[in-house]
């Protein structure tokens, strides 16, 4: 959606930095590959922020392709806010606590 602002919370940026560093430690260049796929997920969200299912109240999520990560975000008043970027195996409490 054109005109929607897109913001990462500091905690979601920490999630991204941690995941990227971990992947880069596993194999050189893998962290950058993760970032490219994450950016694609962000572009999908920006194109159609209301297309992804609401999982709780107004919290939505989408998967990062190729990597087992999930982007949790809200979309209100033409503003997209990414609250968490977490491994799919994380306990629900990890992302739920970010929205309270």
Legacy VTK file of the C-alpha trace (Angstrom):
# vtk DataFile Version 3.0
C-alpha trace
ASCII
DATASET POLYDATA
POINTS 100 float
0.000 0.000 0.000
1.453 3.310 -1.061
1.766 5.950 1.606
1.956 3.569 4.560
4.858 4.245 6.874
7.091 1.288 7.733
8.860 1.138 11.093
10.990 -1.418 12.900
10.892 -1.299 16.676
14.283 -1.395 18.419
13.563 -4.942 19.632
12.721 -6.135 16.120
15.974 -4.582 14.860
17.796 -6.480 17.619
16.068 -9.679 16.438
17.302 -9.048 12.907
20.860 -8.227 13.987
21.031 -11.353 16.161
19.710 -13.652 13.419
21.967 -12.130 10.792
25.056 -12.502 13.008
24.146 -16.107 13.815
23.721 -17.020 10.129
26.912 -15.224 9.166
28.772 -17.195 11.850
27.436 -20.442 10.348
28.567 -19.585 6.836
30.050 -16.471 5.311
27.436 -14.652 3.228
24.488 -16.493 4.786
23.614 -13.523 6.993
23.350 -11.312 3.907
21.201 -13.929 2.200
18.899 -13.907 5.243
18.659 -10.104 5.022
17.720 -10.256 1.334
14.884 -12.679 2.049
13.774 -10.594 5.021
13.691 -7.469 2.842
11.482 -9.368 0.393
9.090 -10.201 3.257
9.055 -6.495 4.168
8.253 -5.567 0.553
5.361 -8.053 0.521
4.009 -6.533 3.724
4.347 -3.003 2.326
2.565 -3.944 -0.913
-0.398 -5.558 0.840
-0.233 -5.059 4.620
-3.792 -6.190 5.238
-3.598 -9.425 3.237
-1.915 -11.484 5.983
-4.098 -13.157 8.574
-4.748 -11.537 11.913
-3.472 -13.943 14.543
-4.491 -11.992 17.635
-6.404 -8.719 17.854
-4.636 -6.637 15.152
-1.352 -8.569 15.084
-0.437 -10.067 11.705
2.426 -12.255 10.600
4.174 -13.621 7.549
6.995 -16.070 7.008
10.413 -15.223 5.622
10.904 -17.444 2.598
13.742 -19.989 2.743
14.537 -19.137 6.397
12.389 -20.318 9.336
11.627 -16.806 10.595
8.340 -15.037 11.160
7.698 -11.287 10.947
5.072 -10.044 13.435
3.581 -6.639 12.712
0.617 -4.361 13.146
-1.058 -2.235 10.505
-3.118 0.696 11.763
-3.875 4.115 10.338
-1.571 3.636 7.335
1.339 2.666 9.613
3.110 -0.681 9.510
5.104 -1.455 12.656
7.281 -4.577 12.831
7.386 -5.680 16.463
9.293 -8.957 16.176
11.308 -11.074 13.745
11.642 -14.450 15.429
12.547 -18.022 14.617
9.415 -20.046 13.972
10.167 -22.406 16.850
10.060 -19.597 19.452
7.489 -19.804 22.205
4.417 -17.639 21.600
5.255 -15.635 24.727
8.310 -14.267 22.885
6.213 -12.274 20.436
3.050 -11.806 22.467
4.880 -9.821 25.126
5.916 -7.251 22.525
2.352 -6.098 21.941
1.181 -5.496 25.509
LINES 1 101
100 0 1 2 3 4 5 6 7 8 9 10 11 12 13 14 15 16 17 18 19 20 21 22 23 24 25 26 27 28 29 30 31 32 33 34 35 36 37 38 39 40 41 42 43 44 45 46 47 48 49 50 51 52 53 54 55 56 57 58 59 60 61 62 63 64 65 66 67 68 69 70 71 72 73 74 75 76 77 78 79 80 81 82 83 84 85 86 87 88 89 90 91 92 93 94 95 96 97 98 99
